[in-house]
Amino acid sequence: MKRFHLLFGMVVVIVFILTGQYMEYVHNRLLPDGTRMLYRSRHIYILLAGLLNLIIGTYFIPQPRGWRRTLQLVGSILIILGPGLLLAGFFSEPRRGPNETKVAAFGIFAVALGTVLHVLSGLRRKDEKREPV
């Protein structure tokens, strides 16, 4: 899972660069302000999701079997699904306008919930010992 997050994060950061090029060369800064802001916000969310995957790929420590491992796995799945939803939102939502932006919202919620689940999976009670690094 560690290696997958790391590689996937690198791919998503490359996608971020490509979506920036798409905005620059396809739309050539000729979009109305509202549409341009929708493209930019989805563009930045893609970067956020890519960087989060890179961080998880760098620091991932599998939890022992049990509920913590389940939370960690579900969190990883959500964080991996998020960039796809954000990318779909990048290409489909700005043309529809601000009232039709559900796909990217699901991507944002997936990344946020996945992050919270990773945090919860890493919490320990005071009486549990941590392994030295």
MARVOGU-581550 format. One record per residue (C-alpha): x, z negated, y negated; chain; residue number from 0. Coordinates in Angstrom, 3 decimals, decimal comma. Each point is the difference from the previous one (the first is absolute). Layout:
MARVOGU-581550
east_up_north_c_k
X_Z_Y_A_NUM $
...
***
This chain:
MARVOGU-581550
east_up_north_c_k
0,000_0,000_0,000_A_0 $
2,895_-0,784_-2,324_A_1 $
1,520_3,461_0,333_A_2 $
-3,407_1,679_-0,322_A_3 $
-0,764_-1,785_-3,300_A_4 $
3,439_0,923_-1,330_A_5 $
-0,269_3,695_0,902_A_6 $
-3,630_0,206_-1,051_A_7 $
0,864_-1,632_-3,336_A_8 $
2,711_2,605_-0,605_A_9 $
-2,468_2,795_0,761_A_10 $
-2,584_-1,483_-2,364_A_11 $
2,581_-0,298_-2,804_A_12 $
0,844_3,689_0,535_A_13 $
-3,742_0,769_-0,158_A_14 $
-0,074_-1,938_-3,287_A_15 $
2,734_2,268_-1,382_A_16 $
-1,873_3,081_1,205_A_17 $
-3,297_-1,119_-1,553_A_18 $
1,870_-0,449_-3,271_A_19 $
1,272_3,570_0,275_A_20 $
-3,534_1,144_0,799_A_21 $
-1,303_-1,617_-3,183_A_22 $
2,839_1,491_-2,055_A_23 $
-0,069_3,567_1,249_A_24 $
-3,571_0,605_1,172_A_25 $
-1,800_-1,710_-2,859_A_26 $
2,814_0,419_-2,519_A_27 $
-1,245_-2,890_-2,160_A_28 $
-3,147_1,913_-0,937_A_29 $
-2,553_-2,399_1,457_A_30 $
-2,509_-1,996_-2,031_A_31 $
1,032_-3,617_-0,522_A_32 $
-2,429_-1,529_2,515_A_33 $
0,938_2,367_2,814_A_34 $
3,705_-0,385_-0,749_A_35 $
-0,317_-3,798_0,176_A_36 $
-1,747_0,233_3,386_A_37 $
2,848_2,155_1,337_A_38 $
2,617_-2,356_-1,426_A_39 $
-1,606_-3,147_1,352_A_40 $
-0,215_1,421_3,530_A_41 $
3,571_1,224_-0,378_A_42 $
1,218_-3,519_-0,830_A_43 $
-2,061_-1,520_2,834_A_44 $
1,745_2,346_2,433_A_45 $
3,351_-1,316_-1,260_A_46 $
-1,209_-3,587_0,426_A_47 $
-1,043_0,646_3,601_A_48 $
3,285_1,751_0,794_A_49 $
2,113_-2,795_-1,459_A_50 $
-2,046_-2,619_1,833_A_51 $
0,647_1,806_3,289_A_52 $
3,720_0,138_-0,822_A_53 $
0,068_-3,740_-0,677_A_54 $
-1,833_-0,806_3,210_A_55 $
2,337_2,330_1,879_A_56 $
2,966_-1,870_-1,401_A_57 $
-1,209_-3,549_0,649_A_58 $
-2,405_0,313_2,938_A_59 $
0,302_-2,808_2,547_A_60 $
-2,467_0,256_2,885_A_61 $
-2,083_-3,124_0,415_A_62 $
-0,273_-1,620_3,424_A_63 $
-3,093_0,802_2,032_A_64 $
-3,257_-1,410_-1,300_A_65 $
-2,118_0,172_-3,104_A_66 $
2,966_0,427_-2,341_A_67 $
1,130_3,090_1,851_A_68 $
-3,559_1,385_-0,109_A_69 $
-0,195_-0,568_-3,769_A_70 $
3,377_1,650_-0,423_A_71 $
-1,019_3,020_2,075_A_72 $
-3,322_0,459_-1,801_A_73 $
1,800_-0,426_-3,339_A_74 $
2,531_2,670_0,956_A_75 $
-2,735_2,403_1,065_A_76 $
-1,804_-0,459_-3,322_A_77 $
3,207_0,455_-1,993_A_78 $
0,753_3,170_1,959_A_79 $
-3,530_1,399_-0,507_A_80 $
0,041_-0,725_-3,734_A_81 $
2,314_2,821_-1,122_A_82 $
-2,078_2,594_1,857_A_83 $
-3,141_-1,146_-1,771_A_84 $
1,837_-0,051_-3,316_A_85 $
1,322_3,505_0,563_A_86 $
-3,497_1,230_0,885_A_87 $
-1,247_-1,665_-3,181_A_88 $
2,793_1,636_-1,997_A_89 $
-1,139_3,482_0,965_A_90 $
-3,770_-0,497_0,118_A_91 $
-1,079_-2,551_-2,584_A_92 $
1,400_0,970_-3,425_A_93 $
-2,063_3,206_-0,127_A_94 $
-3,170_-1,940_0,797_A_95 $
0,424_-2,494_-2,820_A_96 $
0,307_-3,788_-0,233_A_97 $
-3,409_-0,700_1,555_A_98 $
0,972_1,584_3,346_A_99 $
3,180_-1,885_0,882_A_100 $
-0,728_-1,691_3,302_A_101 $
2,775_1,387_2,214_A_102 $
2,882_-1,336_-2,087_A_103 $
-1,771_-3,336_-0,356_A_104 $
-0,077_-0,326_3,796_A_105 $
3,727_0,805_0,022_A_106 $
0,700_-2,702_-2,571_A_107 $
-2,107_-2,535_1,885_A_108 $
1,730_0,911_3,283_A_109 $
3,441_-0,576_-1,505_A_110 $
-1,097_-3,248_-1,666_A_111 $
-1,688_-1,401_3,115_A_112 $
2,919_1,064_2,188_A_113 $
2,380_-1,828_-2,327_A_114 $
-2,117_-3,168_0,103_A_115 $
-0,115_0,155_3,805_A_116 $
3,795_0,319_0,137_A_117 $
0,332_-3,022_-2,267_A_118 $
-2,412_-2,038_2,127_A_119 $
1,807_0,996_3,187_A_120 $
3,239_-1,367_-1,437_A_121 $
-1,324_-3,389_-1,106_A_122 $
1,183_-2,949_2,011_A_123 $
-1,106_-3,582_0,230_A_124 $
2,438_-2,613_-1,253_A_125 $
0,782_-1,223_3,508_A_126 $
1,000_3,478_1,251_A_127 $
3,682_0,796_-0,110_A_128 $
1,355_3,217_-1,417_A_129 $
2,889_1,752_1,608_A_130 $
3,154_0,056_-2,116_A_131 $
0,867_3,358_-1,473_A_132 $
***
